[in-house]
Amino acid sequence: MSDNQENQNQSEGDNTKPNMVGKYEYEVLSEDYTNFDLSFKIIVIGDSGVGKSCLTNNAIKNTFNDAYNATVGFEFFTFNIKLNDKVIKLQIWDTCGQELYRSLITNFYRNTSLAIIVYAINVKDTFEDIEMWLRELRAHSSPDAKVFLIGNKVDLENEREVKKEEAEAYGKQNNVDLFMEASAKTGINAQLVFIKAAQILYDNYNLYQDKKINEKPDLETEGEGDNYNQKLKANADQNDKKGCC
Ligand code: GTP
């Protein structure tokens, strides 16, 4: 599947077919849409200057700023999307990449459903630092947290220092849930990153709900079954409206 195959209908301007992501029909809603069925917390991390703020701004506000304004601490965004008949609200914490604030942002890792780790395809060091970001994430977040690896600034192809195949292989080795290249400047795949985030988190939520319904306590290991169901419930509840963030 190509990176942006799933929103092809939209990019081709074909309004007669519904936009699809995975098995869901989707519609991106306005940033200030107030009702929602499910809410998930997402953090955006990565080295300073890789384009975390620009990528998030492009996806949500459809804007791009050539000037560099370093994020201080964090910036908060919401991305609302309807998947079939459910409204999903993504609460997005765009963090600063500067080393000075690194200990501060580990506080944001708690209760994160998904981390988007960004590097710039034209600066090898930012890719090499992914290992450090993954380590930080795994030390401070739940082991269930999903991880996306995003190579930004793909418009700077002639300055490329990180091969797509290399990053893709690295992502596979490290069990990331999605690898994609994007450009906050041209908008390529910027919004798709967040659409895919909503899809994967909703899939995961449904999986837990199905397990909760189908799981029958085994009489011989009733204690274990109870514990397992409690764990599933805790995981699912963590992601629902009341308990997620
Ligand atoms: P910190 O806040 O320091 O962590 O940086 P950041 O990762 O949020 O980077 P930011 O979004 O502020 O972008 C840094 C610089 O890169 C700015 O000058 C942007 O204009 C530029 N930039 C961001 N994304 C792209 C992109 O996709 N292509 C190009 N060519 N430039 C980009």
Residues whose N, C-alpha, C, O or C-beta is under 5 A from the ligand:
A	BS01	GTP	G46 D47 S48 G49 V50 G51 K52 S53 C54 L55 N65 D66 A67 Y68 N69 A70 T71 T95 C96 G97 Q98 N152 K153 V154 D155 A182 S183 A184 K185
